[in-house]
Amino acid sequence: MEENGITAGEIVRFIRRRIVWILTASVLVAIAAALFTSLVYNRAREEYFLTFVVEFQQADTPFRYETLVFADNLESAKASDGAFSAIDTERMAANEDIRITRTGEEGEFPSYTVTVKRKYFSDRGQATSFLRAVVERAVSLVAQERSAARPCPLPFFPRGAFFWNKTADCAVTYTAGAQILYRQNTVSVAENGRSPVLAAIVGFLMTFFVIALFVCIAESSAERKKRLSERNGVPPASDARP
């Protein structure tokens, strides 16, 4: 060993002295990294999505699809079924963990995709039921029965009579009916996570090199103290070590 340095051969020798527990610690960290990535990190990033189209009986029926993910509509869907009582729709809306996108150019028949974080649901079945309720509540507000008034001539009066050109409000009731077509029977899963295998490899290598570095520093310091003690004629304390 040089006075102020350490050789490559000594680095290998220091690591070989502690190779068993260096490898043990590295393997344990690799396993922990893989489990954390798979069970915690990836689950938090997974999303459910549901794609659908809406066919209105009246082609010109306005549909503001953005309102589908508004807080009021989420609360309304939650209140529609007791099975949704544990879903935190307030947090879902506040954190913008639910969103809707439209596919299709202007003038084309569009499709819509609702995407939501997986963490709000117990399983895919609950997520499917909730997202369908969200869609159907929003569409029902648009497709609900509406009334309009139009003028119509009063009957049973001869031409030229005083009431011939008079009009009255005729109640015309119509329903802008709608049909919702879902692409999936069950929500699909969007995996936005990382590979547990890659996480394990990175965890193993980082742990190995970090522990190896500390081992080299500690062993080098011990070697230096031992040589100084021998040079000064004092029995080194390291000789008492098992």
C-alpha positions in Angstrom: 0.0 0.0 0.0 1.2 3.5 -0.7 1.3 6.0 2.1 -1.5 8.1 0.7 -3.3 5.7 -1.6 -4.7 2.3 -2.2 -4.0 -0.1 -5.0 -6.4 -2.1 -7.1 -5.1 -5.3 -5.7 -5.8 -4.1 -2.2 -9.3 -3.1 -3.1 -10.0 -6.6 -4.4 -8.5 -8.1 -1.2 -10.6 -5.8 1.1 -13.8 -6.7 -0.8 -13.0 -10.5 -0.7 -12.7 -10.3 3.1 -16.3 -9.1 3.4 -17.7 -10.5 0.2 -20.3 -12.7 2.0 -22.1 -10.0 3.9 -21.7 -7.5 1.0 -23.5 -9.9 -1.3 -26.1 -10.7 1.3 -26.9 -7.1 1.9 -27.0 -6.4 -1.9 -29.4 -9.3 -2.5 -31.7 -8.2 0.3 -31.8 -4.7 -1.1 -32.5 -6.0 -4.6 -35.4 -8.1 -3.3 -36.8 -5.1 -1.4 -36.5 -2.8 -4.4 -38.3 -5.3 -6.6 -41.1 -5.8 -4.1 -41.5 -2.0 -3.5 -41.6 -1.3 -7.2 -44.1 -4.0 -8.0 -46.4 -3.6 -5.0 -46.2 0.0 -4.1 -44.7 2.2 -6.8 -46.4 0.6 -9.8 -49.7 0.2 -8.1 -49.8 3.9 -7.2 -49.2 4.8 -10.9 -51.6 2.3 -12.5 -54.7 3.7 -14.0 -58.1 2.3 -15.2 -59.7 3.6 -18.4 -63.0 3.1 -20.1 -63.8 4.0 -23.7 -67.3 4.8 -25.0 -69.3 6.5 -27.7 -72.6 8.3 -27.3 -75.3 8.2 -30.0 -78.0 10.9 -29.5 -81.3 10.7 -31.3 -80.9 14.4 -32.2 -77.6 14.8 -33.9 -77.3 18.5 -32.8 -77.6 17.7 -29.1 -74.8 19.5 -27.4 -72.6 17.4 -25.2 -70.0 19.1 -23.0 -68.0 16.0 -22.3 -65.6 17.8 -20.0 -68.3 18.1 -17.3 -68.3 14.3 -17.0 -65.3 14.5 -14.6 -66.5 17.6 -12.7 -66.9 17.2 -8.9 -70.7 17.5 -9.0 -71.1 14.7 -11.5 -68.7 12.5 -9.5 -70.6 13.1 -6.3 -73.9 12.3 -8.1 -72.5 9.0 -9.4 -71.2 8.1 -6.0 -74.6 8.8 -4.4 -76.3 6.5 -6.9 -75.0 3.3 -5.3 -74.0 2.4 -1.7 -71.1 0.3 -3.1 -69.4 3.6 -4.0 -69.5 5.1 -0.5 -65.7 4.5 0.1 -64.6 6.2 -3.1 -63.0 9.5 -2.3 -64.5 11.5 -5.2 -63.6 14.9 -3.6 -59.9 14.0 -3.5 -60.2 12.5 -7.0 -61.5 15.7 -8.4 -59.2 18.0 -6.4 -56.1 16.1 -7.5 -57.3 15.8 -11.1 -56.8 12.0 -10.8 -59.6 11.5 -13.3 -59.7 12.9 -16.8 -61.5 12.5 -20.1 -60.2 12.8 -23.6 -62.0 13.0 -27.0 -60.8 11.1 -30.1 -62.0 12.2 -33.5 -61.8 15.3 -35.6 -64.5 17.9 -35.9 -67.4 16.6 -37.9 -66.5 13.0 -37.1 -68.3 10.7 -34.8 -66.2 11.0 -31.6 -65.2 8.5 -28.9 -64.3 9.4 -25.3 -62.0 7.8 -22.8 -62.3 8.3 -19.1 -59.0 7.6 -17.2 -58.7 7.4 -13.4 -56.1 6.4 -10.8 -56.4 2.8 -9.6 -55.8 3.6 -6.0 -59.4 4.8 -5.5 -60.9 1.4 -6.1 -60.9 -2.0 -4.4 -60.9 -3.9 -7.7 -61.7 -3.6 -11.4 -65.3 -4.5 -10.9 -65.9 -1.5 -8.6 -64.0 0.7 -11.0 -66.1 -0.5 -14.0 -69.4 0.1 -12.2 -68.3 3.6 -11.0 -67.0 4.8 -14.3 -70.2 3.6 -16.0 -72.3 5.4 -13.5 -70.2 8.6 -14.0 -70.8 8.3 -17.8 -74.5 7.5 -17.6 -75.2 10.3 -15.0 -73.6 12.9 -17.3 -75.3 11.7 -20.4 -78.7 11.5 -18.7 -78.5 15.2 -17.9 -78.1 15.9 -21.6 -80.6 13.3 -22.7 -83.2 14.1 -20.2 -86.7 15.1 -21.2 -86.9 18.7 -22.3 -89.9 20.9 -23.2 -90.2 23.6 -25.7 -92.9 25.9 -26.8 -93.7 26.8 -30.4 -96.5 29.0 -31.8 -99.4 27.4 -33.5 -102.6 28.9 -34.9 -105.8 28.7 -33.0 -108.2 26.3 -34.8 -111.9 26.5 -35.6 -111.9 30.1 -36.7 -112.6 31.1 -40.3 -110.2 33.0 -42.4 -110.4 36.7 -41.8 -111.7 36.2 -38.3 -110.1 38.2 -35.5 -108.3 35.1 -34.1 -107.0 33.7 -37.3 -103.6 35.2 -37.0 -103.4 34.8 -33.2 -101.1 32.1 -31.9 -100.9 30.1 -28.7 -98.1 28.3 -27.1 -98.3 24.6 -28.0 -96.4 22.5 -25.5 -94.1 20.3 -27.5 -92.3 17.7 -25.4 -89.4 15.8 -26.9 -86.7 13.6 -25.5 -83.2 13.8 -26.7 -82.6 10.1 -26.2 -79.1 8.7 -26.2 -77.4 5.3 -26.4 -74.1 4.6 -24.8 -71.8 2.0 -26.4 -68.8 0.8 -24.3 -65.7 -0.6 -25.9 -64.9 -2.8 -22.9 -67.1 -4.9 -20.6 -64.5 -4.2 -17.9 -62.1 -1.3 -17.4 -58.7 -1.7 -19.0 -55.5 -1.2 -17.0 -52.8 1.3 -18.1 -49.5 0.2 -16.6 -47.3 3.3 -16.1 -44.9 1.8 -13.7 -41.3 0.5 -13.9 -39.8 -2.9 -14.3 -39.3 -4.7 -10.9 -36.3 -6.6 -12.5 -34.6 -3.4 -13.5 -35.2 -2.0 -10.0 -33.7 -5.1 -8.5 -30.6 -4.9 -10.7 -30.1 -1.2 -9.9 -30.6 -1.8 -6.2 -28.1 -4.7 -6.1 -25.4 -2.7 -8.0 -25.8 0.5 -5.9 -25.8 -1.4 -2.6 -22.8 -3.5 -3.7 -20.7 -0.5 -4.7 -21.7 1.7 -1.7 -20.9 -1.1 0.8 -17.7 -2.0 -1.0 -16.6 1.6 -0.8 -17.2 1.8 2.9 -15.4 -1.5 3.4 -12.4 -0.3 1.4 -12.2 2.9 3.5 -12.5 1.1 6.8 -10.0 -1.6 5.8 -7.6 0.9 4.4 -7.8 2.9 7.6 -7.2 -0.2 9.7 -4.2 -1.2 7.5 -2.7 2.2 7.9 -3.0 2.2 11.7 -1.5 -1.2 11.8 1.6 -0.2 9.8 2.0 2.9 11.8 1.9 0.9 15.0 4.4 -1.6 13.7 6.7 1.2 12.6 6.6 2.8 16.1 7.1 -0.6 17.8 3.7 -0.7 19.3 1.7 -3.9 19.0 -1.3 -3.1 16.7 -4.8 -3.3 18.2 -5.9 -5.2 15.1 -3.9 -8.2 16.3 -6.4 -8.8 19.0 -9.2 -9.1 16.6 -10.5 -12.7 15.9 
